[in-house]
Amino acid sequence: MGSIVSLAAGRPSRSYKIVLLFERRDDGGLRAWSEQVPGFVLSHRDVDSVLADVQPALEGSLTAQLGEPIITTPLSDIRMDLEACSVLGPVKQGIPDQVEYAALRA
């Protein structure tokens, strides 16, 4: 995985885009990670648990790594994307490859 410093040279810019990747687990659960944020991985059998934890975990990881408060905002509705791909419906066929987040210094 890359280093968080690669997001910006030296001091981080005022805002940037973070891409989260999603993968279906063999047990029907969901795994989320970002190649841009070292150590950021969420995984649970319960999809709702992963979805509920994504934003606070991402903010915590970025805040710890950058040394200043960071807030994030999803650039799309993750739940809607997962429902559109039938992940949260009765027929589970696929999940979005990625979801983008905007990250700003708080």
VOMAR-12180 format. One record per residue (C-alpha): residue number from 0; residue in three letters; x, y, z. Coordinates in pm, 1 decimal. Example, Ala and Ser with C-alpha at 12.3 -4.5 7.8 and 13.67 -1.06 7.14 Angstrom:
REM VOMAR-12180
+------+------+----------+----------+----------+
| resi | resn |        u |        v |        w |
+------+------+----------+----------+----------+
|    0 |  Ala |   1230.0 |   -450.0 |    780.0 |
|    1 |  Ser |   1367.0 |   -106.0 |    714.0 |
+------+------+----------+----------+----------+
***
This chain:
REM VOMAR-12180
+------+------+----------+----------+----------+
| resi | resn |        u |        v |        w |
+------+------+----------+----------+----------+
|    0 |  Met |      0.0 |      0.0 |      0.0 |
|    1 |  Gly |    108.8 |    356.3 |    -61.8 |
|    2 |  Ser |    189.0 |    617.2 |    196.9 |
|    3 |  Ile |    -61.4 |    880.2 |    305.5 |
|    4 |  Val |    207.6 |   1139.3 |    229.0 |
|    5 |  Ser |    160.8 |   1054.2 |   -138.7 |
|    6 |  Leu |   -175.6 |   1234.4 |   -124.9 |
|    7 |  Ala |      9.4 |   1565.3 |   -120.4 |
|    8 |  Ala |    372.2 |   1667.5 |   -104.9 |
|    9 |  Gly |    463.0 |   1779.7 |    246.0 |
|   10 |  Arg |    165.0 |   1934.8 |    421.4 |
|   11 |  Pro |   -166.1 |   1793.0 |    297.0 |
|   12 |  Ser |   -384.8 |   2005.8 |     74.5 |
|   13 |  Arg |   -708.5 |   2151.0 |    207.3 |
|   14 |  Ser |   -912.4 |   1874.0 |     41.9 |
|   15 |  Tyr |   -857.1 |   1554.9 |   -151.7 |
|   16 |  Lys |  -1043.1 |   1252.0 |   -278.4 |
|   17 |  Ile |  -1005.8 |    909.9 |   -114.7 |
|   18 |  Val |  -1118.3 |    599.4 |   -302.8 |
|   19 |  Leu |  -1256.9 |    308.3 |   -100.1 |
|   20 |  Leu |  -1269.3 |    -36.4 |   -254.7 |
|   21 |  Phe |  -1532.3 |   -297.2 |   -165.0 |
|   22 |  Glu |  -1522.1 |   -673.4 |   -193.2 |
|   23 |  Arg |  -1779.6 |   -939.6 |   -113.9 |
|   24 |  Arg |  -1665.4 |  -1192.5 |    146.7 |
|   25 |  Asp |  -1722.6 |  -1566.1 |     99.7 |
|   26 |  Asp |  -1965.0 |  -1564.2 |    395.1 |
|   27 |  Gly |  -2179.0 |  -1288.0 |    237.9 |
|   28 |  Gly |  -2014.8 |  -1010.1 |    437.6 |
|   29 |  Leu |  -1833.7 |   -706.4 |    307.5 |
|   30 |  Arg |  -1474.2 |   -586.5 |    314.7 |
|   31 |  Ala |  -1373.8 |   -222.2 |    256.0 |
|   32 |  Trp |  -1022.5 |    -80.1 |    218.1 |
|   33 |  Ser |   -830.6 |    200.9 |     58.3 |
|   34 |  Glu |   -495.1 |    175.3 |   -115.4 |
|   35 |  Gln |   -444.9 |    545.1 |    -32.6 |
|   36 |  Val |   -480.1 |    506.6 |    345.4 |
|   37 |  Pro |   -230.8 |    256.8 |    488.3 |
|   38 |  Gly |   -387.3 |     18.9 |    737.4 |
|   39 |  Phe |   -747.7 |    111.1 |    654.1 |
|   40 |  Val |   -943.6 |   -213.8 |    630.3 |
|   41 |  Leu |  -1294.7 |   -288.9 |    753.0 |
|   42 |  Ser |  -1446.1 |   -633.9 |    729.4 |
|   43 |  His |  -1754.5 |   -790.1 |    882.7 |
|   44 |  Arg |  -2009.2 |  -1057.3 |    804.9 |
|   45 |  Asp |  -2282.7 |   -795.7 |    852.4 |
|   46 |  Val |  -2285.8 |   -547.4 |    562.7 |
|   47 |  Asp |  -2462.9 |   -283.7 |    774.4 |
|   48 |  Ser |  -2181.3 |   -297.2 |   1030.4 |
|   49 |  Val |  -1923.7 |   -218.6 |    763.4 |
|   50 |  Leu |  -2136.3 |     61.3 |    617.6 |
|   51 |  Ala |  -2192.6 |    216.8 |    960.8 |
|   52 |  Asp |  -1819.5 |    209.5 |   1040.7 |
|   53 |  Val |  -1674.1 |    335.5 |    711.6 |
|   54 |  Gln |  -1695.8 |    710.9 |    766.2 |
|   55 |  Pro |  -1587.9 |    726.3 |   1134.8 |
|   56 |  Ala |  -1306.2 |    476.3 |   1073.2 |
|   57 |  Leu |  -1183.4 |    669.4 |    769.5 |
|   58 |  Glu |  -1191.1 |    996.7 |    962.5 |
|   59 |  Gly |  -1004.1 |    836.5 |   1254.1 |
|   60 |  Ser |   -737.8 |    686.7 |   1028.4 |
|   61 |  Leu |   -679.4 |   1008.6 |    836.4 |
|   62 |  Thr |   -677.5 |   1221.3 |   1152.8 |
|   63 |  Ala |   -419.3 |    992.3 |   1316.5 |
|   64 |  Gln |   -197.4 |    973.3 |   1007.3 |
|   65 |  Leu |   -211.4 |   1342.9 |    917.9 |
|   66 |  Gly |   -195.4 |   1472.9 |   1274.5 |
|   67 |  Glu |   -492.4 |   1707.6 |   1242.6 |
|   68 |  Pro |   -871.3 |   1665.6 |   1253.2 |
|   69 |  Ile |  -1013.4 |   1538.8 |    922.9 |
|   70 |  Ile |  -1379.2 |   1509.2 |    825.1 |
|   71 |  Thr |  -1501.9 |   1299.2 |    533.0 |
|   72 |  Thr |  -1809.1 |   1305.6 |    312.8 |
|   73 |  Pro |  -1908.7 |   1025.6 |     75.7 |
|   74 |  Leu |  -1941.8 |   1147.9 |   -282.4 |
|   75 |  Ser |  -2221.4 |    898.0 |   -345.2 |
|   76 |  Asp |  -2477.3 |    711.2 |   -137.0 |
|   77 |  Ile |  -2305.7 |    381.4 |    -55.1 |
|   78 |  Arg |  -2626.1 |    208.0 |     52.7 |
|   79 |  Met |  -2801.1 |    311.1 |   -269.5 |
|   80 |  Asp |  -2505.2 |    186.8 |   -475.5 |
|   81 |  Leu |  -2511.1 |   -146.9 |   -291.4 |
|   82 |  Glu |  -2887.2 |   -179.2 |   -336.8 |
|   83 |  Ala |  -2854.0 |    -99.8 |   -707.8 |
|   84 |  Cys |  -2607.6 |   -388.5 |   -733.3 |
|   85 |  Ser |  -2845.5 |   -612.6 |   -531.4 |
|   86 |  Val |  -2599.8 |   -649.6 |   -242.4 |
|   87 |  Leu |  -2860.8 |   -544.6 |     14.4 |
|   88 |  Gly |  -3160.3 |   -693.0 |   -165.3 |
|   89 |  Pro |  -3276.6 |  -1053.2 |   -181.7 |
|   90 |  Val |  -3053.4 |  -1136.7 |   -480.8 |
|   91 |  Lys |  -2689.5 |  -1054.9 |   -412.3 |
|   92 |  Gln |  -2512.9 |  -1031.1 |   -747.1 |
|   93 |  Gly |  -2242.3 |   -768.4 |   -717.4 |
|   94 |  Ile |  -2108.3 |   -467.4 |   -535.6 |
|   95 |  Pro |  -1960.9 |   -140.3 |   -657.8 |
|   96 |  Asp |  -1589.1 |   -163.8 |   -720.8 |
|   97 |  Gln |  -1524.6 |    159.5 |   -535.5 |
|   98 |  Val |  -1683.4 |    452.7 |   -356.6 |
|   99 |  Glu |  -1518.9 |    793.9 |   -344.3 |
|  100 |  Tyr |  -1493.0 |   1015.9 |    -35.4 |
|  101 |  Ala |  -1392.1 |   1380.3 |     -3.5 |
|  102 |  Ala |  -1164.1 |   1450.3 |    292.9 |
|  103 |  Leu |  -1117.5 |   1798.3 |    439.0 |
|  104 |  Arg |   -919.1 |   1939.1 |    726.1 |
|  105 |  Ala |  -1175.8 |   2002.8 |   1000.9 |
+------+------+----------+----------+----------+
***
